[in-house]
Amino acid sequence: MRYIVCAVMVVGLLMSGVLLGLAAEETATAAVQVKQKSKKKNAVKTLKSREIISIDGESRFIIVADKDGKELEVEITDKTKYKKAKEFIALSDLKAGQKVTIFLKKKPGAPEASTVMVLKPEVKSPKAKKGAKKEKMLKEEKPE
């Protein structure tokens, strides 16, 4: 009889341990799902190498274009930071035609810029300069 009681207690303890393990696993899974949702909610997107088309400081928007000319309106706030060559600059230092990389906060409506980084102007390599000179010379030599 004593063996039966001990066996029942052991089985009961094992079952309770299994149930507690399942409950802990479900809690951990739920926590991971909540964390993933919050990451998606505050996900940062990057607009790389975009050209500034216009800046409207009053309505707080920057319009940028990609290489294909597709335009995007980006909202700027008082919390938006502006950088050029590792130094912070002001919104007034940005000019149309500059290339920028913009880090965005994802939110409903227009995307909001958290940081706008001005890129260095592209410097043509010596080979590209020679090629451009040759093309120019060929155009000048051809009679029209």
C-alpha positions in Angstrom: 0.0 0.0 0.0 2.8 2.3 0.9 4.3 1.9 -2.6 1.1 2.8 -4.3 0.8 6.0 -2.3 4.4 6.9 -3.1 3.9 6.2 -6.7 0.7 8.3 -6.9 2.6 11.2 -5.2 5.5 10.9 -7.6 3.2 10.9 -10.6 1.3 13.9 -9.1 4.6 15.8 -8.6 5.7 15.0 -12.2 2.4 16.2 -13.6 2.4 19.4 -11.7 6.0 20.1 -12.8 5.0 19.5 -16.5 2.0 21.8 -16.1 4.2 24.5 -14.5 6.7 24.1 -17.3 4.0 24.5 -20.0 2.6 27.6 -18.2 6.1 29.2 -18.1 6.7 28.4 -21.7 3.4 30.1 -22.7 4.3 33.1 -20.6 7.7 33.4 -22.3 6.2 33.0 -25.7 3.7 35.8 -25.0 6.5 38.0 -23.7 8.5 37.5 -26.9 5.4 38.3 -29.1 4.8 41.5 -27.2 8.4 42.5 -27.6 8.3 41.8 -31.3 5.2 43.9 -31.7 6.7 46.8 -29.8 9.8 46.6 -32.0 7.7 46.7 -35.2 5.7 49.6 -33.8 8.8 51.7 -33.2 10.8 50.4 -36.1 13.3 52.7 -37.7 13.5 53.0 -41.5 16.4 54.6 -43.3 16.2 56.7 -46.5 19.7 56.5 -47.9 21.2 59.0 -50.3 18.2 61.2 -51.0 18.3 64.6 -52.5 16.5 67.5 -50.8 13.9 69.0 -53.1 12.5 71.6 -50.7 12.4 72.5 -47.0 9.4 74.0 -45.4 10.4 75.1 -41.8 7.0 76.6 -41.0 4.9 73.5 -41.7 7.8 71.3 -40.6 8.4 69.1 -43.7 11.3 68.2 -45.9 10.6 66.8 -49.4 13.3 64.4 -50.7 13.6 62.5 -53.9 15.3 59.1 -54.7 17.5 58.4 -57.7 14.3 57.7 -59.8 12.9 61.1 -58.9 10.2 59.7 -56.7 9.4 62.3 -54.0 8.6 61.7 -50.3 7.4 64.2 -47.7 9.1 63.7 -44.3 7.9 65.4 -41.2 10.4 67.1 -38.9 9.9 67.9 -35.3 11.7 69.8 -32.5 13.3 66.5 -31.6 14.8 65.9 -35.1 18.6 66.1 -35.1 20.7 67.4 -38.0 24.3 66.3 -38.6 27.0 67.1 -41.1 30.5 65.5 -40.8 30.0 64.3 -37.1 28.8 67.8 -36.1 25.3 68.9 -35.2 23.9 71.6 -37.4 20.6 73.6 -37.5 17.6 73.1 -39.9 18.6 76.4 -41.5 21.9 74.8 -42.6 20.1 72.4 -44.9 19.7 73.4 -48.5 17.9 72.1 -51.6 20.1 69.9 -53.7 22.0 68.4 -50.8 22.2 64.6 -50.5 21.0 63.3 -47.1 20.3 60.1 -45.3 17.2 60.2 -43.1 16.5 58.0 -40.2 12.7 57.7 -39.7 10.4 56.8 -36.8 7.5 54.8 -38.1 4.1 56.4 -37.4 0.8 56.8 -39.0 0.6 59.5 -41.7 3.8 61.1 -43.0 7.0 59.5 -41.8 8.8 61.4 -39.0 12.6 62.1 -39.2 14.6 61.4 -36.1 17.9 62.3 -37.6 18.9 63.9 -40.9 22.6 63.4 -42.0 24.1 65.5 -44.7 26.3 63.4 -47.0 29.6 64.6 -48.4 29.4 65.8 -52.0 30.4 63.1 -54.5 33.9 63.7 -55.9 34.5 62.3 -59.4 37.5 60.1 -59.8 40.3 61.2 -62.1 39.3 58.6 -64.7 35.7 60.0 -64.7 37.1 63.5 -65.2 39.2 62.3 -68.2 36.2 60.5 -69.7 34.2 63.7 -69.4 37.0 65.8 -71.0 37.2 63.3 -74.0 33.5 63.5 -74.5 33.6 67.3 -74.5 36.5 67.4 -76.9 34.7 65.0 -79.3 31.6 67.1 -79.2 33.6 70.2 -80.0 35.4 68.5 -82.9 32.2 67.3 -84.6 30.7 69.8 -87.0 27.0 70.1 -86.7 
